[in-house]
């Protein structure tokens, strides 16, 4: 068994055994027990000017191949969302092209795709509520034209323009009226984006959730689901219990997804729309396959160890989690280099990445362990660390 070198924060190194991997197999039929989307990242061209402030120059072959791989494991793709670096390097032109290309791949692969709808193509920092509505609707209609399912993402423009909860009700009411099919609402907490603090007009989740539920109750035929990304399992369960029949809860809680996706004591559960599932796609698929055959113990055995890995990837400052997703993509052979749009590959330290390697190895999330070892050791040597 090969040794894997790890790097601690004090600069010391240690060796652990490299695990052989999970040996998971792709499903032969659609997953049944849960609806699961992996929120996918984007891969830039290695030779592009991947520095802060530069437009995204995307390696479309690698980016779309990653999505095809997700589909091959039976999961859907959530695209052009925060994992794809919305508001953190993915500019408006690249976002539109990503949505169009991803929707086309979904049709080719017979996969399910939802994509983020936001207001981020508007350059002005402060706009009126009416302009927020128009911006949302513009992206909504483009998404619908591409044949992708819309996810109404939390908008920084709306957070700045709304002075109270009624402002949120007005905007969502107007946008949902213009939707031609049900959408997913996305509540992204300030850990992921500090500019979204106080979303839905309140700082506490109990009051904010009441506004969210009011919006859904006013538009029951226009809401297919809610994705909650507050990293607070209690808030998600509370909202989940009060959703109208037919409206799904998609967990975006990358800290507590194992318990939220598994059945609770009342037999209820969340479905999944997770950036973590882009990092551990084969493991997530295998876990849901276990639920499909009625084996919750095997589900926990497979997916349980990945939660520690996800907590490391999403550690504070949480909005830099995209770096860990791309790093694991590179380790697992899905992109030629550890490069990210906007220079975000520099957002985490080597010891932080080392801990990701350690936990990915322990949770059997390294798809080709020898390749991962080779790439990680090469990165260590490049940075002056013996491996």
N, C-alpha and C positions, 0 to 999 in steps of 0.2 A: 504494500500500500504506500502511495506517495505521501510525502510530507508537504504541508501547506504552511508557508511562512506568514506570520501575522505581525503587525506593527502597532505598538502601544503608544499612548500619548507622551510618554517620557522618552520615546525613541528606542526603547528596547524591543527585541524581536523574540518571538516564540514560535514553536512548530506544533501543528496539530495534524492528525491523520486526515487525508483527503478521502471523503466518503465516495462511494461508487455511484451515487445518484439513485433516484427513486424507481427508475425503470417503468415509468408510467406509460400507458398506451392511449392513443387517441380513441375517442368514442366512435362506435360504428352506427350510432343512431343519435338523433338530437337529444340534448339534455332535457329532462322532463321536470325534475322536482324544483328547480329554481331557474329564474331568468337572471342571467349573469352577463354583464358587460365589463370588458377591460378598457379602462381609459388609457388610450395609447399616446405615446410620445412621437416626436418627429426626429428624424435623423438628418443632419446637415451634410452637405458635401465636405469631405475632409479638407479639400484645398480651398474652401470658401473663406471669406473674411468673417470668421465666427467670433467676432469681438463685440463688446457691448455697444448697442445703438445702431448696429448695421442691419439692413433688411435680411430676412431669413432666406437663405439659399439652400434649398432642401434637396437631399438625395432621394429622389422619388422612388427609385428602384428599391432601396433599402427600407424606406418608410412604408411603402405599400406591401413589400414582402413581409414585414412585421405584422401587418394586419391580416394578410393571408394565413400566416402561422396561427394567429389567434383564432381565426375561423376554423382552422383544421382541428383545433382542440374543442370545438363545440361552443365556444363563447362568442358573444356579440362584441362589437367594437363601439365604444363611445369616443367620438373624435372631435377635434377642434375644441377641446375643453382645457381646463387649467393644466392638465398633464402635458398637453401639446404646447404649453408655454403661452397661452393666451395672456395678454398683458405683461408678459415677461420675455419678449423677443419674437413672437409670432405676429408679424404685421398683418394689416387688413388684406392686402393682395394675396399673401401666402395662405391666409385663413380661407379665403374663397376658393383658391385652387385646391387646398387640402380637402375641403368639403366635397367639391365636385369629383375629385379623383377617388376619394374614399367611398363615396356613394356608388361610383362605377364598379369598384372592386367588390363591394358588397353584393351588387347584382350578379357579377361574374361568379362569385363564390357561393351564392345563395345564403349569405350571412345577414344577420340583423345589425343595423347601424343606426345610432343616434348621434347627433352632432350639436355642439353648443351654439346657441343664438344669444347674442349680446348686443351691446351698443358701442363696442370698442373701435369701430371704424370711424367714429366721429373724433376729430382731432381736438376740438375745444374741450377744455376741462369742465366747464360749467355750462349746462344747457337747461332749458325749461322742461317741465314734465311733459308738455306736448311734444317737444323735440325728442325726449326719451322714448315716447311711444312710437314716433315715426322711425327712429333708429332701430328699435326692436323689430318693428313690422318689416322694415326693409330686409333685415337679415332673415327673419322668419320666412318671408315669401321666397327668398333665394334658396333657403334650405328645403322648403317644400317642393320647389321646382326641380331640385336635384333628386328627390325621392327618398330623402333621409328623414328620420324621426327627429323632431326638434326638442332640445332641452333648453328651456329658458333659464339662462345663467343669471346669477346675481350681477347687477350692473353697478359699476362705480359711479356712473353718471346719475343713476337713480338714487344711490345712497347720498350723493351730494345735493340733489335737487329736492328730495322729499323732506319736508320739515316735520311730518308726523305720519302715523300709520295710514291716514286717509290718502296720502300721496301714493303710497304703495298700492292701496286698493284701486285707486283710479287708474294707475298705469297697467297693472295686471288685468283689470277688467277690460280695458280698451284693447290690449294686445290679444287676449284670449278670444275676444269677439271676432278678431280678424283671422284667427287660426282656422284652417280648413280641416284639421284632424286633431285629436287629442295630443297634448304635449306633456313633457315631464318638467316639473318645476324644480329648480336647484337652489338650495339654501346653503351657501358657502360661508363658513364661519371665519372670524377674524384671524384665527391661527393660520389659515391659508392665504388670507388677504386682509391685512389690517385696515385697508380703506373701506371694508364692508362692515365695520363695527356698527352696531345699532340697526342692522338691517330689519326690515318690516316695522321700523319705527320704535323699536325698544332695544335696550341693552340686555335685558334678561330673556332667556329663551322661553320661559313660560308665557310671557306677554306676547313675544314675537310669534310664537307658535299659534296663538289664538288668532292673530291676523292672517297667518298663512292658511289656517283652517277655514276662516271666513272667506278668503279668496276662492278656495276650492269649493266650498259649499255654494257660492254664487255661480260657479261654472262647472258643475259636476260632469257634464258631457265633454268638456274641453281639457280635462286633466287626466292623463293616463297614469301618472305616478309622481312621486316626490323623491328627490335625491337629497338626503341630509348629510352634510359634511361638517358637523360641529365637534367631532371627536368626543361626544358625550352620549353614551349608550342610553342613559335614562331619558334624555330629551327625545331621542329617536323612538324609543318604545312608547313614550307618552303620545307622540303624534301618530305613530302607527296604529295604536289602539282606537284612535278617533277618526281615522280616514273613512270616507264613504266606501261602500262596497264597490269593488272594481277598480279602486285606485291603489296602485302598488306603492310600497315603500322600498326604495332602492337605497341600501346603505352606502354611504360614502365615508363611513367611519373606519379609517385604516388602522385604528387602535383596537377595535372591539368586534371586528367583522365575524370572527369565528362563532361567537355566541349569538350574534344578531341574525346570521344566516341560518344557523341551526334552529330547530324547533324549540320554543320555550315551553314552560309548564302548561300553557294553555293551547299548545299546538300551533301557535302563530310564528311567523318568521319574516325577515326582510329578504328581498331579492338583493342583487348586488350591482353596483356601478362604481368600480373601484380602480384607482390608479395602482393599488397594490397588485391587482390581478394582471396588470400588464407586466409586472416584474416576476410573477410566479404562475404564469398561464398554465403550464402542464400540471402543476400541483393543484391549482384551483379546479381544473377540469376533473382530475382524478377524485378529488374530494366530493364534487357534486355527483360524479358517476356513482360514488358509494351511497349517497343519499338516494339516487335513482333506484338502487337495488335494495333499499331498506336497511342499510347498514350504518346507522349514525355513529357507532363506535369507531368504525373505520374512517368515517368522515373526520372525526376529531383527531384520530391518530395521524391522518395525512395533513390536515390543514392547521391543527393546533400549533405545531412548532413554528409555522410561518409568521405568527403574530408578533413574535419578538423581532424577527427580521423587518417586518413592516414598521414596527415602532422605531427601529433604528433609521430606516429610510425616511420616515416622516418626523424625525426628531426636530425639536426647535432649533433654528427657525424653520417651521414646517413648510413654508412656501418654497424652500430649496429642495423639497423631496424629489423634484424632477431629475436632479443630478443622480440620485440613487437609482431611479428607474432606468435612465440611460446607461449608467455604469453596469447594471446587471444585464442590460441588453447587449452591451459590448462583451462582457464576460461570457455570455451564452451564445456568442457568435452571430448575433442578428444585425450587427453593424461593423464596418471595418475599423473604426477608430472610436476612442472615447472623446467625441466632440459633441458640442451642443450649440444650438442657436444662441447668439448673444453672449457667448463665452461662459455660459452657466456651468460648464464642466469644472470650472475652478471654484464652485460655490461650497464644496465640502473638502475637509482636510484628508490627508492620507490615513491617519488613524481612524477617522470616521468611516472611510471606505473599507479599511481593513476589518472593522467590526461587521460591516455588511457582508464581506467575504466569509467571515467566520460563521455568521448566522445563516447565510445562504447554504453553506456547506453542511451545517448541522441540521437544517430543515429540508435537505435534499432538493434545493431549488436551483442547483447548478446542473444545467441540462447536459453539458459535456464537461465533466469535472476536470479532465486533463487539459482541455483547451482553456478553461477558466484559470487553472493553476498557471499555465504558461503565460497567459496575458497578464495576470496579476503580478507574477514574479518579474516579468519584463518591465512593468510599470514601477515596481519597487527599485529595480536596478537602475532604471532611468533617473530615479530620484536619489541615487546614492546609497540605497539600502541593500545590503547583501541578502540574496535570496537563492 
